[in-house]
Amino acid sequence: MTPSNAKAQKQARASGKPIFIDFYASWCANCLAFAEETVNDGALNKALREQSVPLKMVDQTPEFEIFKQSPEHRQLKIGLPYFAILDSHGVLQWSGTDYQTTQTMINVLERLNRKS
């Protein structure tokens, strides 16, 4: 189970690691495909585990709705999947909707870890 947003932000500040947010819904086929990808893609799995504070935001929760109303995350109003990487201070550094751009996700996490 992943931490709440507040707990993830606290962990990120303490560790200097970025937050990787996976906005998820059980009805979203591509969200389920990404969950499978994280299991099967060793490089992605390692990057999420070692270079980020992973946070899964499930639809229909108050925290998800807060992000959905934010202008930074307006893609959430269109649909899922949606991914965001925040630096350790909570500033958006990357976002995307294509669950297959795993190498880009890894590159952003590596870049942010080099900065910290």
C-alpha positions as CSV (number, residue, x, y, z in Angstrom):
1,M,0.0,0.0,0.0
2,T,1.3,3.4,-0.9
3,P,1.3,6.4,1.5
4,S,-1.2,9.3,1.5
5,N,-0.1,12.4,-0.4
6,A,0.9,14.2,2.9
7,K,3.0,11.2,4.0
8,A,4.6,10.9,0.5
9,Q,5.5,14.6,0.6
10,K,7.1,14.2,4.0
11,Q,9.0,11.1,2.8
12,A,10.2,12.9,-0.3
13,R,11.4,16.0,1.6
14,A,13.3,13.7,4.1
15,S,14.9,11.5,1.4
16,G,15.3,14.1,-1.4
17,K,13.6,11.6,-3.7
18,P,10.9,12.7,-6.2
19,I,7.3,11.5,-5.9
20,F,5.9,9.3,-8.6
21,I,2.1,9.5,-8.7
22,D,0.1,6.8,-10.5
23,F,-3.5,8.0,-10.9
24,Y,-5.4,4.8,-11.0
25,A,-8.9,3.3,-11.4
26,S,-9.9,-0.3,-11.4
27,W,-12.1,0.2,-14.5
28,C,-9.2,1.7,-16.5
29,A,-7.7,-1.0,-18.8
30,N,-4.5,1.0,-19.4
31,C,-4.1,1.5,-15.6
32,L,-4.2,-2.2,-15.2
33,A,-1.7,-2.7,-18.0
34,F,0.7,-0.2,-16.3
35,A,0.4,-2.1,-13.0
36,E,1.4,-5.3,-15.0
37,E,4.2,-3.3,-16.6
38,T,5.7,-2.3,-13.3
39,V,5.9,-6.0,-12.3
40,N,7.4,-7.1,-15.6
41,D,9.7,-4.2,-16.4
42,G,12.7,-4.7,-14.1
43,A,14.2,-1.3,-14.8
44,L,11.0,0.5,-14.1
45,N,10.3,-1.5,-11.0
46,K,13.8,-0.7,-9.7
47,A,13.5,3.0,-10.5
48,L,10.1,3.3,-8.8
49,R,11.4,1.4,-5.7
50,E,14.8,3.0,-5.4
51,Q,14.5,6.4,-6.9
52,S,11.1,7.6,-6.0
53,V,8.4,7.8,-3.3
54,P,5.7,5.9,-5.2
55,L,2.1,7.1,-4.6
56,K,-1.0,5.5,-6.1
57,M,-4.0,7.9,-6.3
58,V,-7.2,5.9,-6.7
59,D,-10.2,7.6,-8.3
60,Q,-13.2,8.3,-6.1
61,T,-11.0,9.5,-3.2
62,P,-10.9,13.0,-1.8
63,E,-7.1,13.3,-2.6
64,F,-7.7,12.3,-6.2
65,E,-10.4,14.9,-6.5
66,I,-8.1,17.6,-5.1
67,F,-5.5,16.8,-7.8
68,K,-8.2,16.6,-10.5
69,Q,-9.3,20.2,-9.7
70,S,-5.7,21.5,-9.9
71,P,-4.8,23.4,-13.2
72,E,-1.5,21.6,-13.2
73,H,-3.3,18.2,-13.5
74,R,-6.1,19.2,-15.9
75,Q,-5.5,16.0,-17.9
76,L,-7.2,14.1,-15.1
77,K,-10.5,15.7,-16.2
78,I,-10.0,14.0,-19.6
79,G,-9.3,10.5,-18.3
80,L,-6.9,7.9,-17.1
81,P,-4.2,6.8,-16.9
82,Y,-2.3,9.8,-15.8
83,F,1.1,9.9,-14.2
84,A,3.0,12.8,-12.5
85,I,6.5,13.2,-11.1
86,L,7.0,15.9,-8.5
87,D,10.3,16.9,-7.2
88,S,11.0,16.4,-3.4
89,H,9.4,19.9,-2.8
90,G,6.2,18.9,-4.6
91,V,6.8,20.9,-7.8
92,L,5.5,19.2,-10.9
93,Q,8.5,18.1,-13.1
94,W,6.8,15.8,-15.6
95,S,3.3,14.4,-16.4
96,G,2.0,12.1,-19.0
97,T,-0.8,9.8,-20.0
98,D,1.0,7.1,-22.0
99,Y,1.7,4.2,-19.7
100,Q,4.2,2.8,-22.2
101,T,6.7,5.8,-21.9
102,T,8.4,3.9,-19.1
103,Q,11.9,4.9,-20.2
104,T,11.0,8.6,-20.1
105,M,9.6,8.1,-16.6
106,I,12.9,6.4,-15.6
107,N,15.0,9.2,-17.1
108,V,13.1,11.9,-15.2
109,L,13.5,10.0,-11.9
110,E,17.2,9.6,-12.6
111,R,17.6,13.3,-13.5
112,L,15.8,14.4,-10.3
113,N,17.9,12.1,-8.2
114,R,21.1,13.5,-9.6
115,K,20.0,17.0,-8.6
116,S,19.3,16.0,-4.9
